[in-house]
Amino acid sequence: MSVAFLEAIKARPLAGLPAGGLPFRPFKFKYEAWAVVGGLSEPSKLPCHAWSIPAKHCRRGRKLRKVKGSVCNRCYCFERGFYQSKLFPPVQAALERRLHLFNTQPRNLWISAMVFLIERLAEGYFRWFDSGDLQSLAMLEAFVAVARACPGTKFWLPTRELEIVGSWLALNGGKSAWPRNLSVRLSADMIDGPAMRSLAIRYGCGVARVVSDDSFTCPASRQGNKCGACRKCWDNNEFEIVYLEH
């Protein structure tokens, strides 16, 4: 474990932890850190690894799933494709394991393991939630800590959990507290619905929305459902990303 990482975490104790934080554990092997976080996902669309949990645990998403015309009503990672629990039980088991480990491992141990893996992968990019969404203020705080400890990696965090984001900002002095290498995007609820522009500007975030026509800006649908050379979702200079419904 790098000295830079240890100093980055020690310099800013995490919310909800006792003074002085929790003991650190240096890792020597990838499998050790992998076991602490429950592994990472490798979405075929992305140029990097990701971390995900079951979509059924989405706080806002599980309510929107009942709303016709919402993005969550057609969620690609809720009982569709490889996310079907009856057809692919190992996938759901892995997602559940990651959430369980986040909730039960000492927070700084989880963070140190995640940082170790991301530094070892050295991909330059990372996505939070190719399935799932923020569960708590503590989870967002942990993600921010990982981003601060990995300045050479750009992170993308799409979310609908506005209350959690707002609470974190209130506790941390506003939008200037975001790490520059973390792109937080507030996702619109409805297909063909408006983006949350004014709130995103106030929060220092980007926005994302889904459309059913050809006004989309994400190029993935035109290039085999892959990012290809595009990295706009990770770029804080790109305020709005528009995806084609899928």
C-alpha positions in Angstrom: 0.0 0.0 0.0 1.4 3.3 -1.1 2.4 6.0 1.5 0.4 8.5 -0.6 -2.8 6.5 -0.1 -2.3 6.1 3.6 -1.7 9.8 4.0 -4.7 10.7 1.8 -7.1 8.7 4.0 -5.5 9.7 7.4 -5.7 13.4 6.4 -9.5 13.2 6.2 -11.3 10.9 8.6 -14.5 9.3 7.2 -17.9 10.3 8.5 -19.2 7.9 11.1 -15.8 6.5 12.0 -14.2 7.0 15.4 -11.3 9.4 15.8 -8.2 7.9 14.3 -10.2 5.7 11.9 -9.7 2.0 11.7 -6.6 -0.2 11.3 -5.1 -0.3 7.8 -4.1 -3.6 6.2 -1.4 -3.5 3.5 -2.1 -6.0 0.6 0.5 -7.9 -1.2 -1.7 -9.9 -3.6 -4.7 -9.0 -5.8 -6.8 -12.0 -4.5 -6.5 -10.6 -0.9 -8.1 -7.3 -1.9 -10.5 -9.0 -4.3 -11.9 -11.0 -1.3 -12.4 -7.9 0.8 -14.6 -6.1 -1.8 -16.2 -9.1 -3.3 -14.6 -8.6 -6.7 -15.2 -6.2 -9.5 -17.4 -6.4 -12.6 -16.1 -6.3 -16.2 -18.9 -4.8 -18.4 -18.2 -5.6 -22.0 -19.3 -2.0 -22.9 -16.8 -0.2 -20.8 -13.0 0.3 -21.2 -12.6 -0.5 -17.5 -13.7 -2.4 -14.5 -16.7 -1.4 -12.3 -18.3 -2.1 -8.9 -21.9 -3.0 -8.7 -24.7 -4.3 -6.4 -28.2 -5.7 -7.1 -30.6 -3.3 -8.7 -33.4 -4.6 -6.4 -31.7 -2.6 -3.6 -32.0 0.7 -5.4 -33.8 3.0 -2.9 -35.4 5.4 -5.5 -35.2 2.9 -8.3 -37.4 0.3 -6.8 -40.2 2.9 -6.5 -39.6 4.1 -10.1 -39.7 0.5 -11.3 -43.5 0.6 -10.8 -43.8 3.8 -12.9 -44.6 3.3 -16.5 -42.3 5.3 -18.8 -39.5 5.6 -16.2 -36.0 4.5 -16.9 -36.1 2.1 -14.0 -39.3 0.5 -15.3 -37.1 -0.8 -18.2 -34.0 -1.3 -16.2 -31.5 -3.5 -18.1 -30.0 -4.9 -14.8 -33.2 -5.9 -13.1 -34.2 -9.4 -14.2 -33.0 -8.9 -17.8 -30.2 -10.6 -19.7 -27.4 -11.8 -17.5 -29.0 -10.2 -14.5 -31.9 -12.8 -14.4 -31.6 -14.5 -11.1 -33.2 -17.8 -12.1 -31.0 -18.2 -15.3 -27.8 -16.7 -13.9 -27.8 -17.1 -10.1 -24.0 -16.6 -9.8 -24.3 -13.1 -11.2 -26.8 -12.0 -8.5 -24.8 -13.9 -5.8 -21.7 -11.8 -6.7 -23.7 -8.6 -6.6 -25.2 -9.5 -3.2 -21.7 -10.4 -1.9 -20.3 -7.0 -2.8 -23.1 -5.2 -1.0 -22.8 -7.5 2.1 -19.0 -6.9 2.3 -19.3 -3.2 2.0 -21.8 -3.2 4.9 -19.8 -5.6 7.1 -16.1 -4.9 6.4 -14.3 -2.2 8.4 -14.7 0.9 6.2 -11.0 1.8 5.8 -10.2 -1.9 5.1 -12.7 -1.8 2.2 -11.3 1.5 0.9 -7.7 0.3 1.1 -8.7 -2.9 -0.8 -10.5 -1.0 -3.5 -7.6 1.4 -4.0 -5.2 -1.4 -4.2 -7.2 -3.1 -7.0 -7.7 0.1 -9.0 -4.0 1.0 -8.7 -3.0 -2.5 -9.8 -5.4 -2.5 -12.8 -4.0 0.9 -13.9 -6.8 1.4 -16.4 -7.2 5.1 -15.8 -11.0 4.9 -15.6 -13.5 3.3 -13.2 -17.3 3.2 -12.9 -19.4 3.0 -9.8 -22.7 1.1 -10.4 -23.1 -0.7 -13.7 -25.9 -2.1 -11.6 -27.4 -0.5 -8.5 -27.2 2.9 -6.8 -26.0 4.7 -3.7 -27.3 3.1 -0.5 -26.1 5.6 2.1 -24.1 8.6 2.9 -21.3 6.3 4.2 -21.1 4.7 0.7 -20.7 8.0 -1.1 -18.1 9.1 1.5 -16.1 5.8 0.8 -16.3 6.4 -3.0 -15.0 10.0 -2.5 -12.1 8.6 -0.4 -11.2 6.1 -3.1 -11.2 8.9 -5.7 -9.0 11.1 -3.6 -6.6 8.2 -3.1 -6.4 7.5 -6.8 -5.8 10.8 -8.6 -4.5 9.1 -11.7 -7.9 7.4 -12.3 -11.1 9.1 -13.5 -14.3 7.9 -11.7 -17.9 8.0 -13.0 -20.8 7.8 -10.6 -24.4 7.9 -12.1 -27.1 8.3 -9.4 -30.7 9.1 -8.6 -30.1 9.4 -4.9 -30.4 13.2 -4.7 -30.9 13.2 -0.9 -27.6 11.4 -0.3 -25.7 13.7 -2.7 -27.3 16.8 -1.1 -26.5 15.6 2.4 -22.9 14.9 1.5 -22.5 18.3 0.1 -24.0 19.9 3.1 -21.6 18.1 5.4 -18.5 18.8 3.3 -18.9 22.5 2.4 -20.6 22.4 -1.0 -19.6 21.4 -4.5 -16.0 22.5 -4.3 -15.4 19.4 -2.1 -15.8 17.0 -5.0 -12.5 15.4 -6.2 -11.7 16.7 -9.7 -11.4 13.1 -10.9 -14.9 12.1 -9.9 -17.8 12.7 -12.3 -21.1 12.5 -10.5 -24.1 12.5 -12.8 -27.7 13.0 -11.7 -29.8 10.7 -13.8 -33.3 11.7 -15.1 -36.2 9.5 -13.9 -38.3 9.4 -17.1 -37.5 8.3 -20.6 -37.6 11.4 -22.8 -37.9 13.4 -19.6 -35.9 16.6 -18.7 -32.5 16.5 -17.1 -32.1 17.9 -13.6 -30.0 20.8 -14.8 -30.6 23.5 -12.2 -30.0 21.0 -9.3 -26.9 19.6 -11.0 -25.4 23.0 -11.4 -26.1 23.8 -7.7 -24.6 20.5 -6.7 -21.6 20.7 -9.0 -22.6 17.6 -10.9 -23.3 16.6 -14.5 -26.6 15.2 -15.8 -27.7 12.2 -17.8 -31.0 11.3 -19.5 -32.5 8.6 -21.7 -34.4 9.3 -25.0 -36.3 7.1 -27.4 -35.4 9.1 -30.5 -32.2 10.0 -32.4 -31.3 13.0 -30.2 -28.9 10.8 -28.1 -25.2 11.8 -27.8 -23.8 8.6 -26.4 -22.1 6.8 -29.4 -22.4 3.3 -28.0 -25.5 2.3 -29.9 -23.7 3.0 -33.2 -20.6 1.1 -32.3 -21.6 -2.3 -31.1 -22.8 -1.1 -27.7 -19.3 -0.2 -26.6 -17.7 3.0 -25.4 -14.9 2.7 -28.0 -12.7 5.7 -27.7 -15.4 7.8 -26.0 -14.8 8.8 -22.4 -17.4 11.6 -22.0 -19.2 10.0 -19.1 -16.0 10.5 -17.0 -15.3 14.0 -18.2 -16.5 16.8 -15.9 -16.4 19.2 -18.8 -19.2 17.3 -20.4 -22.3 18.5 -18.6 -24.9 16.4 -20.2 -24.9 12.9 -21.6 -27.9 11.6 -23.5 -28.4 7.8 -23.9 -30.6 5.9 -26.3 -33.2 3.8 -24.6 -32.1 0.1 -24.5 
